[in-house]
Amino acid sequence: MVAARGPPTGPPIPALPPHKRSTNYGYYNPMDDGGSMLTQVQGTYPPGLGEPINVIISAYSDSQVLQNTLSNGGLINYFQSFGFSTECLGQSDDSVQTANLGDGNGYLNQTAVIRWDYGDASLGTCQETVEGGNHFRYWIQNGQSADSGGIFMATSYEMPIAEQHNIIVNGYNLGRDWLVGNATSQSTIVPTANVTNTSTYSGQTSFNNFTYATTVTYVSGLLQNTSNGINHYQSVAVDGLNAIDGLVAVLTVKMVHQASSSPSGWVPLSTTMLAICANFVQCTSAEWTCRPKGLLWTFLTITCAIIVSLL
């Protein structure tokens, strides 16, 4: 006879706190706890429009990559490895957007705006600011009710500043897919019209002696295939299609090579410029948020734009 099995006699296993609960995806769905995959944009017409959060860096990425730092191969260095960098001379974007990631923090301002750097991580984003290009805002899902550590990014391709940085036709989908192509070092442009929720891409990028392997999977269900509620919906929608296709690119990033130390005697151009301006800037704890005061900022911005345009 087989003895009946009763409940375990040991003490019960305590439940994980909410912010440590397991996730099958490397992020928590913001809509599960009152959040949204659309940002909030001020001053839209009609009011209440937002922009899609269409890229997520999964919490299954290496923890070193998810650290919001420039040093030690962190998140900013990863962005620079595929052609994006921080704001021109540390300026702050006046067009702040907010997002609620369903993590208990409510709506928060963007952590930063990251722009295509046109091949120059130090000054190239000045060119993007003037001429337009790919860019994204990002937020970190780290509230107490859903602390995944995932990075949520609202990506789009914008027009030049002379055209008020409006979004190009199909610019939300194209911005997402061009970012994916760069992050995975594709030899051809990702074909946006053919992307589905079964599409995957992978590849490697490097910067400052750190090398990253990125795997991308497109998922559906987080965004709708729609124009409803989308900022610039009238001009972004193309050929009778909706402004966004409802797909989100989920990136999982692994560090496959780490720098042992910086090259001897090497000083980044951005560091040199910041040293020259040391008596004129106001800074927070992050180097890339330093910006010159008053008229000096205006002068440097114009000068930088002219220099970059001549390169």
N, C-alpha and C positions, 0 to 999 in steps of 0.2 A: 504493500500500500504506500502511496506517495503522500507525504504529509502536506496538509494545506499550507499555502503560503500567505502569511499575514502581512500587514504593513511593516515597514522597517522599524526597528526598535530604537535606532539612534535619534538624535535631535534633528528636527526638520532643517532642511537647507534653506537659508534665508534668501528671499527674492532679491534679484539685482535691483539697485536703485534705478529710477526711470532713465537717467542720463547714461547709464551703462548697459541698458538692455541690448541684446544682440540685434543685429540688422543683417538681412540677407543681401543687401545691396551696397553697403558702404556709405549709406546716407539714410536719413529719415525723410519720408514724404512730408513736406511742410503742411500739406492740406489735411493730414491726419490730426493736427492739433491747432487748427485755426490759422495756419499760414497760407502762403500763396506762391506760385511759381511765376507770378508777374510782379515787377517792381511797382512802386508808386512814383509817379512823375508829377511834379508841381506845374501848374499853369497850362495844362493841356486843354485842347478844345476838340470835342466836348470834355468837360472835367472828368477825372477819374480814370484816365487811360494809363496803361503801364507797358513795360517792356519785358520780353520773355527772358527768364533765366534758363538758358538753353544749353549750358555746359556745366557739368559737375565733376570735380576731382574727387574721386572716391576715397573714403577713409581707409580703404584697404591698400592705399598707397603707402609707401614707406613713411614712417613718422617724421623722419628728417626732412622730407620733401614738403610735408604739411606745415612745417614751422614757418610763420609769417616773417621771414628774415631774408636779408640779402646774403648773409654770411653762411658758411658751412653747408653750402649747397641747398639752402632752403628755398621757399616758394618763389621769391623774387628771382633768384638765380635760375630756377627752373623756367620761369617765364622768359628770361633772357636767352635761354638755350634754344628757344624756337622763335626768336625775333621780336619779342615784346619787352617793353621796359617801362619804368616809372615816369611820372609826369615831367614835362620839360622844365629843367632847372628847379624841380621840386615845387612848382606851382600847385595850387589846389584847384580842383574843378569847381566852378561856381554852380554848375547844374547838378546839384546833389540829388540822388535818387535813394529811396529807402526800400527795404525788403523785410518781410516777416518769414523766417525759415521754420516756423512752427516749433521752435526750441525753447519757448518761454521768454525770449528776449523782446518779443513784440517787433514793431517796425524800427529798424536801425539804419542809419546812414551807411552808404557804401564804405567798405574798408579803404578802398583806393580805386583809382582809374588807371588801367594799364593800356598803353598804346603801342601800335606797331612802330618799330624803331628804325625802319629803313636801313638796317645794317649797321647802325651805330647805337649801342646801348647807352652811351653817355648823352648824346645830343639829338639822336634821331627822332625822338618823340616830339621835339620842337617842330620838325617838318610835318609830322602827322597832325599836330595841332593846327597848322596853317593849311596844309594841302588835303587833309582828311585821310581816311584809311581805316583799317580794322582796329577795334578797341573793345575793352570790356571793363565792367565794374564787377567787383566781387565782394562776397560776404562769407563769413565762416560760421558754420552751424555748431555752436558751442554753448548754447543755453542749458540750464540745468535739466530741462525736461526732454532734451534730445541732443545730447552732446556727442555727435558723431565725429566732429573735427573735419567734416567734408567741406570743400570749397565750392560755393555756388556762384556762377558767373553769368552775367547778362551781356551777351556778345552781339555786336553788330558792326556793320561797315558804314562809316559816316562820310558825308560830303565835306568839302573844304569849309573853313570858317567863314568865308565870304558868302556861303550858302547856309549859314546858321547851323552847321553840323547836322543838318537833316539826314535821314537814313536813305541810302540808295535803294533803288527798286530791288526787292527780294533781299534786302540787306541783313535781316535777322538770320535767315537760313544760310546765306552766303558767308556771313561773318563767322558763324559757327563752323561751317564746313572748311573754310580756308584756315581757321585756327587748327582744326583737326589735322588737315593736311600738313601744316607746318610742324605740329607737335609730334607727328609720326613720320616726318621726312619723306612724304610721298613724292614720287617723281612726276606725277601728273595731278591736276586739280581734282579734288573730290567731286564727283558728279552729283550735285545737289538734287537734280530731278530724279535720280535713281536711288537715292538713299532711302532705306526702309529701317524698320525696327529689328532687322536681322543683319544689318551692315556692321562690319568690324574693320578696324585698321590698327596697325602696330608699326613701331619703328623707334629709332633712337635719335637723341639730340645731345649736344654737349655745350658747356660754357664754363669758363674758369676752371678747367680741369675736372669738372664733374660731368658724368655721363648718365643720362636717364633713358630708360626703356618705357615707352608709353603704349598701353593697349586701350583702344577705344571701342565701346559698344554703344550703339544707338538704341534708346528705349522709348516706348510710347506710354501714354497713360498719365504722365506728369503735366503735360501741356495739351491743349486741344488744338486740332487743326482748324484754325479760325482767324477771322479778322476782328471779332468782337473784343472790345476792351484793349486793343493793341494801339499803342502810340504810333502816329504816322500811318495808320491803316489805309488811308486813301491813296497814298503815294507809294507805299511799300508793296502792296498786293500787285501781282503781275499776271497778265493774260487770263483774267477771270479766276485765278487761284487765290487762296487766302493769304493773309500777311505772314502767317507762320504755319509750318507743316505739322506742328505738334510733337516733333521729335527732340529728345535731349541727348547730347553726347556725353557719356560717362567715361571719364579717363581714370585709369589705374596706372600709377607711376611708380616705378622701381628704380632705385639708384644702383647702377651697375659698375660705376667707377667713382672713387672719391679722391680728391686732391690731398696729397700729404701735407703740402704747404704752398703758399703763394710763391711764384717765381722770384728769385732774389733780385731786389732792386726795382721790381715792377710796381708802379704807382698808377692806379686808374685815373683817366682824365677827369672823371667826375670828382674824385678826391682832390685833385689839384685845383679845380675850379672852386670847390667849396672852401679850400684853405685860403685862396685869394680873397674870397668874399666873406671871410670869417667875421670881420668887424661890421658887416652890414646885414647879416641874416638873422632871422628869428627861427628857431628850430624846436621841434619836438624830439622825442627820444629816437625816432627813426631818421636816418640820414637823408632819405629821399624826400622827406617832408619839409626840408629847409627851403626857405624862399626869401629873396631879397626884399627889403622894405621899399615902399613908396616908388619914387620915380626911377630908382635904380632897377627895380624889377621890370618896368616898362622898357627902359633902355636895353637891358639884357635880352628881353624877349624879342624885341625888334631886331637887334644885332644878330642874335642866334638864328632867327628865321632867315635873315638875309644870307648869312654864311652857309647855312644848310642848303638853301636853294641854289647856291653856286657850286655845290660839291658835285 
